[in-house]
């Protein structure tokens, strides 16, 4: 397909597809939404597994929820931040849709990683409490 598409605009560019021009050929990156969905599903499965093993009572879930709140800001600021630097270059669409996708993916990643860290911290605290009770 020959066209004059520049950054997702022009002939042959459809909503939901990113285009790039190389030697006057337009390449469409299809399935990028599926790639992001696979990343999100993998991250959610990891978080679900960690939460499943760390929460055995209802108050453990409450502790994880309380630990998640202060962990979110440092994780979002220093650990995760902008996820577009970690993912392959063509993962996101071009143009204004890119900013929205990067922002939503960054928020989701920060929330999930914060939950995983809170669950791990809750496991560590539970283990330390058991060791403290055992040594009395």
DOZAFI-721065 format. One record per residue (C-alpha): x, y, z; residue in one letter. Coordinates in steps of 0.02 Angstrom, whole numbers, plus 50000, padded with zeros to 5 digits. Layout:
<sites>
<site x="X" y="Y" z="Z" resn="A"/>
...
</sites>
This chain:
<sites>
<site x="50000" y="50000" z="50000" resn="X"/>
<site x="50076" y="50165" z="49946" resn="X"/>
<site x="50028" y="50324" z="50036" resn="X"/>
<site x="50086" y="50481" z="50120" resn="X"/>
<site x="50051" y="50434" z="50300" resn="X"/>
<site x="50149" y="50529" z="50429" resn="X"/>
<site x="50132" y="50481" z="50612" resn="X"/>
<site x="49967" y="50390" z="50595" resn="X"/>
<site x="49883" y="50517" z="50480" resn="X"/>
<site x="49848" y="50508" z="50296" resn="X"/>
<site x="49788" y="50384" z="50168" resn="X"/>
<site x="49757" y="50209" z="50235" resn="X"/>
<site x="49771" y="50260" z="50417" resn="X"/>
<site x="49624" y="50194" z="50516" resn="X"/>
<site x="49579" y="50226" z="50695" resn="X"/>
<site x="49665" y="50097" z="50804" resn="X"/>
<site x="49812" y="50073" z="50688" resn="X"/>
<site x="49981" y="50157" z="50693" resn="X"/>
<site x="50068" y="50189" z="50530" resn="X"/>
<site x="50246" y="50227" z="50485" resn="X"/>
<site x="50319" y="50283" z="50320" resn="X"/>
<site x="50472" y="50200" z="50247" resn="X"/>
<site x="50517" y="50215" z="50063" resn="X"/>
<site x="50340" y="50279" z="50028" resn="X"/>
<site x="50263" y="50118" z="50095" resn="X"/>
<site x="50142" y="50120" z="50238" resn="X"/>
<site x="50159" y="49985" z="50368" resn="X"/>
<site x="50016" y="49957" z="50488" resn="X"/>
<site x="50052" y="49895" z="50662" resn="X"/>
<site x="49901" y="49790" z="50697" resn="X"/>
<site x="49869" y="49699" z="50858" resn="X"/>
<site x="49953" y="49825" z="50972" resn="X"/>
<site x="49800" y="49825" z="51084" resn="X"/>
<site x="49822" y="49637" z="51100" resn="X"/>
<site x="50005" y="49660" z="51149" resn="X"/>
<site x="49956" y="49781" z="51286" resn="X"/>
<site x="49818" y="49662" z="51341" resn="X"/>
<site x="49946" y="49521" z="51354" resn="X"/>
<site x="50060" y="49631" z="51459" resn="X"/>
<site x="49914" y="49680" z="51571" resn="X"/>
<site x="49856" y="49500" z="51589" resn="X"/>
<site x="50031" y="49440" z="51633" resn="X"/>
<site x="50052" y="49577" z="51763" resn="X"/>
<site x="49879" y="49542" z="51835" resn="X"/>
<site x="49917" y="49355" z="51846" resn="X"/>
<site x="50078" y="49389" z="51939" resn="X"/>
<site x="49988" y="49506" z="52059" resn="X"/>
<site x="49846" y="49383" z="52084" resn="X"/>
<site x="49966" y="49242" z="52123" resn="X"/>
<site x="50064" y="49345" z="52249" resn="X"/>
<site x="49903" y="49407" z="52330" resn="X"/>
<site x="49832" y="49230" z="52335" resn="X"/>
<site x="49981" y="49166" z="52434" resn="X"/>
<site x="49997" y="49317" z="52547" resn="X"/>
<site x="49816" y="49334" z="52603" resn="X"/>
<site x="49746" y="49195" z="52710" resn="X"/>
<site x="49629" y="49295" z="52820" resn="X"/>
<site x="49517" y="49443" z="52783" resn="X"/>
<site x="49622" y="49562" z="52886" resn="X"/>
<site x="49776" y="49516" z="52783" resn="X"/>
<site x="49686" y="49590" z="52634" resn="X"/>
<site x="49650" y="49746" z="52736" resn="X"/>
<site x="49834" y="49758" z="52783" resn="X"/>
<site x="49884" y="49742" z="52599" resn="X"/>
<site x="49759" y="49878" z="52555" resn="X"/>
<site x="49829" y="49992" z="52689" resn="X"/>
<site x="50009" y="49957" z="52637" resn="X"/>
<site x="49967" y="49989" z="52454" resn="X"/>
<site x="49917" y="50169" z="52485" resn="X"/>
<site x="50087" y="50236" z="52541" resn="X"/>
<site x="50181" y="50125" z="52417" resn="X"/>
<site x="50090" y="50189" z="52263" resn="X"/>
<site x="50174" y="50359" z="52252" resn="X"/>
<site x="50355" y="50298" z="52268" resn="X"/>
<site x="50323" y="50156" z="52146" resn="X"/>
<site x="50241" y="50273" z="52020" resn="X"/>
<site x="50375" y="50406" z="52042" resn="X"/>
<site x="50538" y="50309" z="52054" resn="X"/>
<site x="50511" y="50127" z="52008" resn="X"/>
<site x="50388" y="50121" z="51862" resn="X"/>
<site x="50359" y="50298" z="51798" resn="X"/>
<site x="50336" y="50302" z="51610" resn="X"/>
<site x="50320" y="50121" z="51551" resn="X"/>
<site x="50350" y="50166" z="51370" resn="X"/>
<site x="50537" y="50158" z="51405" resn="X"/>
<site x="50523" y="49975" z="51459" resn="X"/>
<site x="50411" y="49911" z="51318" resn="X"/>
<site x="50460" y="49887" z="51135" resn="X"/>
<site x="50459" y="50045" z="51028" resn="X"/>
<site x="50307" y="49998" z="50923" resn="X"/>
<site x="50197" y="49945" z="51068" resn="X"/>
<site x="50099" y="50107" z="51072" resn="X"/>
<site x="50007" y="50200" z="50937" resn="X"/>
<site x="50073" y="50361" z="50863" resn="X"/>
<site x="49996" y="50532" z="50890" resn="X"/>
<site x="49880" y="50588" z="51029" resn="X"/>
<site x="49820" y="50410" z="51061" resn="X"/>
<site x="49997" y="50365" z="51115" resn="X"/>
<site x="49992" y="50483" z="51265" resn="X"/>
<site x="49829" y="50408" z="51325" resn="X"/>
<site x="49891" y="50229" z="51306" resn="X"/>
<site x="50056" y="50266" z="51394" resn="X"/>
<site x="49967" y="50354" z="51538" resn="X"/>
<site x="49840" y="50214" z="51564" resn="X"/>
<site x="49973" y="50079" z="51551" resn="X"/>
<site x="50085" y="50172" z="51673" resn="X"/>
<site x="49945" y="50193" z="51800" resn="X"/>
<site x="49895" y="50010" z="51786" resn="X"/>
<site x="50076" y="49952" z="51805" resn="X"/>
<site x="50105" y="50065" z="51955" resn="X"/>
<site x="49947" y="50002" z="52042" resn="X"/>
<site x="49986" y="49819" z="52011" resn="X"/>
<site x="50170" y="49831" z="52060" resn="X"/>
<site x="50120" y="49927" z="52218" resn="X"/>
<site x="49997" y="49789" z="52262" resn="X"/>
<site x="50130" y="49656" z="52235" resn="X"/>
<site x="50253" y="49749" z="52345" resn="X"/>
<site x="50121" y="49775" z="52479" resn="X"/>
<site x="50078" y="49590" z="52476" resn="X"/>
<site x="50263" y="49544" z="52489" resn="X"/>
<site x="50285" y="49666" z="52632" resn="X"/>
<site x="50133" y="49593" z="52719" resn="X"/>
<site x="50209" y="49418" z="52702" resn="X"/>
<site x="50371" y="49481" z="52774" resn="X"/>
<site x="50281" y="49563" z="52921" resn="X"/>
<site x="50179" y="49406" z="52952" resn="X"/>
<site x="50337" y="49300" z="52951" resn="X"/>
<site x="50427" y="49421" z="53068" resn="X"/>
<site x="50277" y="49418" z="53187" resn="X"/>
<site x="50279" y="49227" z="53188" resn="X"/>
<site x="50466" y="49227" z="53225" resn="X"/>
<site x="50442" y="49353" z="53364" resn="X"/>
<site x="50303" y="49249" z="53443" resn="X"/>
<site x="50407" y="49090" z="53428" resn="X"/>
<site x="50559" y="49166" z="53514" resn="X"/>
<site x="50462" y="49228" z="53667" resn="X"/>
</sites>
